[in-house]
Amino acid sequence: MVRRSSLLIVLFICSFSALRAEQQWVEVSSPHFAVATDGGEKRAREVALRFEQMRIAFGVLFKKLSVETAPLQIIAFRNGKELRQFSPLYGGKPVELAGFFLGNGGQGGPGASEDRQYIALDLSQEDSWGTVFHEYSHLLINSNFPPSPVWFDEGFAEYCSSLKMDKKQIAIGLIKPELPAVLSQNRWLKLVDLFSVSHDSQIYNRDDRRSVCYAQSWLTVHFFMTKNMMKQVSAYVQMTQTGHVAVPEAIRRSFGMEPDALEKTIESYFRGGATYFSVATPPGSDVVAFNTRPLNDLEVKSVMADLDFLSRDYHQRGITEFQEILAKEPDNVAANRGLGYEAMQQNDWEKAGEYFHRAAAHDVKDPRVHYLLAMMMSRKGMSSGNKENLEAIKKELTAAIALEPGYADAYNLLGLTLSFAGETEEAVPALTKAIALSPRNLWYKGNLASTYLQAQDFEHAIPLLQELQKSTEPGIANMATQQLQQVEAYRSAVGQRGSNAGRIEVSAAPIEENEVEENEVKKPVKAPASTPAAPEKRLITGATEPVLFMKGLLVSVDCSIEPTATLTVSSAGKKWKMLAPQAKKLIVIGADELSCSWKNRKVSVNYRKSGNDQGTLVSLELE
């Protein structure tokens, strides 16, 4: 996460305040979208209308796609200079973009938000609508498809970005002149190289050949769509994303040809021309109701602060802006919500509660406030088994879902709350709904697998765990591997001891996983009194303490007693001693393994508390 000096923050605030003064900001709301812009009410209505038409078009063209997504805030900047102040960073510099999407999905990108999503646009771009369609396509991809390679995500988004809609026809897959021009004037990537591009690849971020990557991804998806080869594409994605099959071999198995042969086939398709799809436009698609209101300086600043807060690159700047907003408007909902979340990340329950309750008192119709109150209560008290607290959590989550039916995180936390209360039959539908709303969030699947284990439903648990075991996410793969090993050990014990082996206890997977990866595990639910006593009982996960989250500064690493390591982590004015029992096997995100030479590094840790200011590490992430 990028940290700014106080001087830079002041300069930014002053410069953006000057921009706001030049042009009045307005918010235009349509039935499904909200647009904030300094480009004028007419442009805002145009943007909102385009998004409503896109929503209709995608629903008609792709009948199996769900167009219900998490709340979407659109910010339409007048020019690129304004947008650049919020653009994601690569190598410490803003990436040159005509627009970007900031939201959930858990698959990289500029940042992630589990319950709120943003599209930021530069209205001065000639083809700003192509950018609009491209970014909205990403939103639909994240809401409908499991994790996919970069070439498919970007290619599908580019394929959809040419969408045209009038009163008679919806057309998609039209040829945008700039894409064939790029491919005609530049050397193409080898197909294996294109299929190997990741979100961290240089070519995807700042390389001069990024335009070739986008154009070639578009052509490849266009070819597969036209040739009705999406089943083969699905098989390829499954092999590479889940089965970890090497790209060349996955191409051979999925498409029945060598990579070079497929590459030449796609090149021939490009030389021969491409087609597009069209369907009739539903009647009344151009009739949309709008509500318009001016935004004052604090409202604009709240929107921008929320955008910053949800971004990895500008998170600290967002905190500073929220604090300044509260100094002027103590009841500001966005600022109280954001600072309450930050306090919760530091396990400061009292302060978090103050912020959340203040936000709830001012706006009882904000679903995020209800969700965050439930999350805070779950972290603070669920491990105590307080039934009254569980009922309060369920009440807040039910309110959040009623206000926002597509709230995936709320369904996820509701499912775990029900599971914790022993209501596993009710928990499964809630967790299944969360997965349906956000199929790229593998933590939801981990939570469902743990709930099945708690219910002794191995038939459903084991296939899920086997799928998660192949994940590229280290925490997910490690959790699934451990649980599968322990299930096998339990089954072996059952085979040796017969029916006297009794039931097993299980602790759940993390409650939620988001941009700062705060994961929390609930305590095991005890078996009924009639269950045979130990030693017949078996634990699916070895530890019974909940997994907690902490952000802080890694002061030092002591590796003097092998194979262990003791990490000193400074957080919230305290110095914690964190033990890594097997230092070489510790899950480290951002490096290959733990280094004994690390000092003064910003980190996030998942741990189990073992004493006063002491813990046992589960994982560590370098920031």
ABEGO torsion letter per residue (X at the ends): XBBBBAAAAAAAAAAAAAAAAABBBBBBBBAABBBBBAAEAAAAAAAAAAAAAAAAAAAAABAABBABBBBBBBBBBABAAAAAAABBBBGGBBBBBAEBBBBBGGAEEABBBAABBBBBBBAABABAAAAAAAAAAAAAAAAABBBBBAAAAAAAAAAAAABBBBAABBBBGBBBAAAAAAAAABBBBBAAAAAABBAABAAAAABAAAAAAAAAAAAAAAAAAAAGAAAAAAAAAAAAAAAGBBAAAAAAAAAGBBAAAAAAAAAAAAAAEBBBBBBBBBBGAABBBBBBBBBBAAAAAAAAAAAAAABAAAAAAAAAAAAAAAAABAABAAAAAAAAAAAAAAGBAAAAAAAAAAAAAABAABAAAAAAAAAAAAAAAAAAGBAAAAAAAAAAAAAAAAABAABAAAAAAAAAAAAAAGBAAAAAAAAAAAAAABAABAAAAAAAAAAAAAAGBAAAAAAAAAAAAABABAAAAAAAAAAAAAAAAAAAAAAAAEAAAEBBBBBBBBABBBAAGBBBBBBBBBBBAABBBOAABBBABABABBBBBBBBBBABBBAABOABBBBBBBBGGBBBBBBBABAAABBBBGBABBBAABBGBBBBBBBBBAEBGBBBBABBBBX
